[in-house]
Amino acid sequence: MKDVKCKLVETEEELREAYSIRHEIFVKEQKLFLGSDRDEFDTHAIHIIAFHRDRVVGVVRVYETEKDMWFGSRLAVLKPYRGRIGKVLIEKAIETVKRRKAKRFMAYVQPLNVPFFRHCRWKSVGEIVPYLGVPHQLMEVQLQLFTTEIAKEERLNKMMIFLMLCVLSALYGELL
Ligand SMILES: CC(C)(COP(=O)(O)OP(=O)(O)OC[C@H]1O[C@@H](n2cnc3c(N)ncnc32)[C@H](O)[C@@H]1OP(=O)(O)O)[C@@H](O)C(=O)NCCC(=O)NCCS
């Protein structure tokens, strides 16, 4: 889908919109939670939202559970906007945890969504287990498979340093 952008939540308003999408999908649509889907991870999670034009249409959150081990959860896209946005949110989540030097990135996935995650290059870990009272598959993505924005930035930085050194050595040569 065109015109989709993801960003980390920065304002109270963005956080409210993220929670509202989660409520729409996990409480109303899937009836996975009664009343509210918020939990203790929300306070220290990094929340990510997807925009289509100016509207927040998707959400996911990532959080560290132990050193360098990160989890992603509450991935959701509003029904009319499904198609391409889930994948973009997962890519942003991967970029976000990689920037924070994560070594492992995992998620508990509903069995229905396992093919979608597989399609996004995640692998199952062990058997299906109960999670939030319903069956879930633990899955993991190999972070090193992904060349993210960070790698591009690092390459660009190295190139800039190299160019600056070339300019400096040329200037130095002129001075001698
Ligand atoms: C799961 C969810 C986030 C996916 O979002 P989406 O925007 O529809 O997904 P995308 O279109 O980005 O999917 C990316 C790719 O995966 C493929 N895909 C999507 N669902 C798939 C499935 N069930 N099986 C196989 N492939 C699938 C798409 O065809 C697409 O393929 P392409 O890259 O070749 O075009 C969305 O369906 C949703 O919000 N579901 C309800 C909430 C939910 O169940 N969350 C997950 C909790 S574990």
The ligand as an SDF file (V2000), in Angstrom:
LIG
                    3D

 48 50  0  0  0  0  0  0  0  0999 V2000
   -1.7820   -9.7700   11.0490 C   0  0  0  0  0  0  0  0  0  0  0  0
   -1.9620   -8.3880   10.4100 C   0  0  0  0  0  0  0  0  0  0  0  0
   -1.2680   -7.3480   11.2920 C   0  0  0  0  0  0  0  0  0  0  0  0
   -1.3310   -8.3910    9.0030 C   0  0  0  0  0  0  0  0  0  0  0  0
   -1.4190   -7.0850    8.4690 O   0  0  0  0  0  0  0  0  0  0  0  0
   -1.6020   -6.8360    6.8700 P   0  0  0  0  0  0  0  0  0  0  0  0
   -1.4370   -5.3900    6.6060 O   0  0  0  0  0  0  0  0  0  0  0  0
   -2.8770   -7.4510    6.4510 O   0  0  0  0  0  0  0  0  0  0  0  0
   -0.3940   -7.7230    6.3240 O   0  0  0  0  0  0  0  0  0  0  0  0
    0.4720   -7.4530    5.0070 P   0  0  0  0  0  0  0  0  0  0  0  0
   -0.4560   -7.2140    3.8760 O   0  0  0  0  0  0  0  0  0  0  0  0
    1.5130   -6.4520    5.2960 O   0  0  0  0  0  0  0  0  0  0  0  0
    1.1460   -8.8630    4.7730 O   0  0  0  0  0  0  0  0  0  0  0  0
    2.4110   -8.9350    4.1950 C   0  0  0  0  0  0  0  0  0  0  0  0
    2.5360  -10.1400    3.3700 C   0  0  0  0  0  0  0  0  0  0  0  0
    2.1340  -11.2980    4.1270 O   0  0  0  0  0  0  0  0  0  0  0  0
    1.1530  -12.0010    3.4040 C   0  0  0  0  0  0  0  0  0  0  0  0
    0.1900  -12.5460    4.3510 N   0  0  0  0  0  0  0  0  0  0  0  0
   -0.6920  -11.8520    5.1130 C   0  0  0  0  0  0  0  0  0  0  0  0
   -1.4290  -12.7120    5.8300 N   0  0  0  0  0  0  0  0  0  0  0  0
   -0.9880  -13.9580    5.4890 C   0  0  0  0  0  0  0  0  0  0  0  0
   -1.3530  -15.2710    5.8720 C   0  0  0  0  0  0  0  0  0  0  0  0
   -2.3220  -15.5030    6.7700 N   0  0  0  0  0  0  0  0  0  0  0  0
   -0.6850  -16.2920    5.3290 N   0  0  0  0  0  0  0  0  0  0  0  0
    0.3090  -16.1060    4.4280 C   0  0  0  0  0  0  0  0  0  0  0  0
    0.6980  -14.8820    4.0250 N   0  0  0  0  0  0  0  0  0  0  0  0
    0.0530  -13.8450    4.5500 C   0  0  0  0  0  0  0  0  0  0  0  0
    0.5000  -10.9660    2.5080 C   0  0  0  0  0  0  0  0  0  0  0  0
   -0.0770  -11.5950    1.3810 O   0  0  0  0  0  0  0  0  0  0  0  0
    1.6570  -10.1030    2.1230 C   0  0  0  0  0  0  0  0  0  0  0  0
    2.3820  -10.7470    1.0880 O   0  0  0  0  0  0  0  0  0  0  0  0
    3.2530   -9.9390   -0.0230 P   0  0  0  0  0  0  0  0  0  0  0  0
    4.3520   -9.2280    0.7600 O   0  0  0  0  0  0  0  0  0  0  0  0
    3.7710  -11.0150   -0.9110 O   0  0  0  0  0  0  0  0  0  0  0  0
    2.2890   -9.0350   -0.6850 O   0  0  0  0  0  0  0  0  0  0  0  0
   -3.4770   -8.0260   10.2350 C   0  0  0  0  0  0  0  0  0  0  0  0
   -4.1030   -9.0570    9.5240 O   0  0  0  0  0  0  0  0  0  0  0  0
   -4.2100   -7.8080   11.5590 C   0  0  0  0  0  0  0  0  0  0  0  0
   -4.2210   -6.6980   12.0990 O   0  0  0  0  0  0  0  0  0  0  0  0
   -4.8470   -8.8520   12.1000 N   0  0  0  0  0  0  0  0  0  0  0  0
   -5.6040   -8.7420   13.3360 C   0  0  0  0  0  0  0  0  0  0  0  0
   -4.7070   -8.6060   14.5540 C   0  0  0  0  0  0  0  0  0  0  0  0
   -3.8020   -9.8040   14.7160 C   0  0  0  0  0  0  0  0  0  0  0  0
   -4.2330  -10.9450   14.5530 O   0  0  0  0  0  0  0  0  0  0  0  0
   -2.5370   -9.4990   15.0610 N   0  0  0  0  0  0  0  0  0  0  0  0
   -1.4910  -10.4750   15.1590 C   0  0  0  0  0  0  0  0  0  0  0  0
   -1.4020  -11.0230   16.5140 C   0  0  0  0  0  0  0  0  0  0  0  0
   -0.2630  -12.3840   16.5400 S   0  0  0  0  0  0  0  0  0  0  0  0
  1  2  1  0
  2  3  1  0
  2  4  1  0
  2 36  1  0
  4  5  1  0
  5  6  1  0
  6  7  2  0
  6  8  1  0
  6  9  1  0
  9 10  1  0
 10 11  2  0
 10 12  1  0
 10 13  1  0
 13 14  1  0
 14 15  1  0
 15 16  1  0
 15 30  1  0
 16 17  1  0
 17 18  1  0
 17 28  1  0
 18 19  1  0
 18 27  1  0
 19 20  2  0
 20 21  1  0
 21 22  1  0
 21 27  2  0
 22 23  1  0
 22 24  2  0
 24 25  1  0
 25 26  2  0
 26 27  1  0
 28 29  1  0
 28 30  1  0
 30 31  1  0
 31 32  1  0
 32 33  2  0
 32 34  1  0
 32 35  1  0
 36 37  1  0
 36 38  1  0
 38 39  2  0
 38 40  1  0
 40 41  1  0
 41 42  1  0
 42 43  1  0
 43 44  2  0
 43 45  1  0
 45 46  1  0
 46 47  1  0
 47 48  1  0
M  END
$$$$
